[in-house]
Amino acid sequence: MLGVRVPVREAEKVRRELHRKGLIARGYRIKRMNDVVLIPVEERARRELLNYELVEAEFEPLRRRRSFEEILKEKLTPEELALVKRSFDIIGDIAVVEVPPELEHRKRDIALALMEAHKNVRAVFRKAGEVGGTTRVRRLEHLAGDRRTETLHREHGLRLKLDIAKVYFSPRLAYERQRILEQVRDGEVVVDLFAGVGPFSLLIARHRLVKVYAIDINPEAVRYLKENIALNRLRGEVIPLSGNSRQVAPRGVATRVIMNLPTRSDAYLGLAFEVLRSEGGVVHYYTVAPEESLQDKVELASRVAERAGRKVEVLERRIVRTYSPRKYHVALDLRVF
Ligand SMILES: C[S@@+](CC[C@H](N)C(=O)[O-])C[C@H]1O[C@@H](n2cnc3c(N)ncnc32)[C@H](O)[C@@H]1O
């Protein structure tokens, strides 16, 4: 087939020009031989190109990357394939998958298929338990690739360094973080009561001229939070605080409080109201509830507020994701007076 022959030093410039003109032949690999490069081009390049050397050459076809599904189809029986969980998380360059016990004997095939389909994935771990305990960390089992749990995750232009075996982090909350950011204005004081490695706090401080107190009880999370403060260019200020937010949260300062500890946040509503300024503000209350009893959570917040001499009004309610078959992880944005 037809190719354009150029010296290596001009190759990128010529490739771009050919690309702009739509002349590059798709599906073939560009060839490099010592100090010349051969770029595969369409036949019509004969008529359009006068300035470049045209040659006849063999080009290797580009192999299309096969999907996770396609690779699995080759390795597993249809019955096994039906049991594979298709959703998985990619945190930095590490994938975290769920493998049902019936596929125990296939776990490595599944992990290798995932690595083949996603070239950016360097390690695969299996969820080996529920998220649990105070630090909300889960046990993991290594399935394939690097035996490493520390990674650098990118989200909304932020760089978040973290260890998936030592701290909580979910890439599934990316939209939720953006949603909160859009509500924050310059000049606010935010208290992130359960900050983890800082995805909410850092995103807000990156885009707004604010002061954010970011608190976590897990010393590992605070260690990464501090690293992440240094890793990102921020407009605002993030003040990391290590310890139980009940003890270390500043009182009477916040215009906004983030309570991202859905399974236990009910018990911290009183604290959130104490952290707010006396003139009030907004509380982002994350909790777990069946859809039909969401109103119970609103009533709970109202009762706690009343005891603190405050009133609440729901600004927005949103299902963040499914928590268990009938329960949802929900976000209630509360205006507190
Ligand atoms: C569900 S994670 C959320 C982390 C972070 N907001 C995120 O989106 O990645 C909850 C975090 O709260 C921390 N935590 C739990 N109880 C706490 C407490 N009483 N005071 C401060 N942090 C706490 C855990 O260590 C964990 O990092």
The ligand as an SDF file (V2000), in Angstrom:
LIG
                    3D

 27 29  0  0  0  0  0  0  0  0999 V2000
  -17.2930    7.2930   53.6470 C   0  0  0  0  0  0  0  0  0  0  0  0
  -15.6820    7.9050   54.0010 S   0  0  0  0  0  0  0  0  0  0  0  0
  -15.7020    9.4070   53.0590 C   0  0  0  0  0  0  0  0  0  0  0  0
  -14.3840    9.9960   52.7780 C   0  0  0  0  0  0  0  0  0  0  0  0
  -14.3900   11.1530   51.7700 C   0  0  0  0  0  0  0  0  0  0  0  0
  -15.3800   12.1540   52.0800 N   0  0  0  0  0  0  0  0  0  0  0  0
  -14.5520   10.6430   50.3550 C   0  0  0  0  0  0  0  0  0  0  0  0
  -15.5240   10.9830   49.6980 O   0  0  0  0  0  0  0  0  0  0  0  0
  -13.6780    9.9090   49.8870 O   0  0  0  0  0  0  0  0  0  0  0  0
  -15.8450    8.4310   55.6710 C   0  0  0  0  0  0  0  0  0  0  0  0
  -14.5730    8.8980   56.3440 C   0  0  0  0  0  0  0  0  0  0  0  0
  -14.8970    9.3220   57.6710 O   0  0  0  0  0  0  0  0  0  0  0  0
  -13.8570    8.9630   58.5630 C   0  0  0  0  0  0  0  0  0  0  0  0
  -14.4670    8.9450   59.9150 N   0  0  0  0  0  0  0  0  0  0  0  0
  -15.2880    8.0230   60.4610 C   0  0  0  0  0  0  0  0  0  0  0  0
  -15.6830    8.4130   61.6890 N   0  0  0  0  0  0  0  0  0  0  0  0
  -15.1110    9.6290   61.9200 C   0  0  0  0  0  0  0  0  0  0  0  0
  -15.1650   10.5540   62.9960 C   0  0  0  0  0  0  0  0  0  0  0  0
  -15.8790   10.3240   64.0890 N   0  0  0  0  0  0  0  0  0  0  0  0
  -14.4620   11.7000   62.8870 N   0  0  0  0  0  0  0  0  0  0  0  0
  -13.7140   11.9670   61.7770 C   0  0  0  0  0  0  0  0  0  0  0  0
  -13.6360   11.1210   60.7290 N   0  0  0  0  0  0  0  0  0  0  0  0
  -14.3230    9.9650   60.7910 C   0  0  0  0  0  0  0  0  0  0  0  0
  -13.3440    7.6560   58.0350 C   0  0  0  0  0  0  0  0  0  0  0  0
  -12.0050    7.4370   58.4140 O   0  0  0  0  0  0  0  0  0  0  0  0
  -13.5000    7.8410   56.5010 C   0  0  0  0  0  0  0  0  0  0  0  0
  -12.3130    8.3140   55.9240 O   0  0  0  0  0  0  0  0  0  0  0  0
  1  2  1  0
  2  3  1  0
  2 10  1  0
  3  4  1  0
  4  5  1  0
  5  6  1  0
  5  7  1  0
  7  8  2  0
  7  9  1  0
 10 11  1  0
 11 12  1  0
 11 26  1  0
 12 13  1  0
 13 14  1  0
 13 24  1  0
 14 15  1  0
 14 23  1  0
 15 16  2  0
 16 17  1  0
 17 18  1  0
 17 23  2  0
 18 19  1  0
 18 20  2  0
 20 21  1  0
 21 22  2  0
 22 23  1  0
 24 25  1  0
 24 26  1  0
 26 27  1  0
M  CHG  2   2   1   9  -1
M  END
$$$$
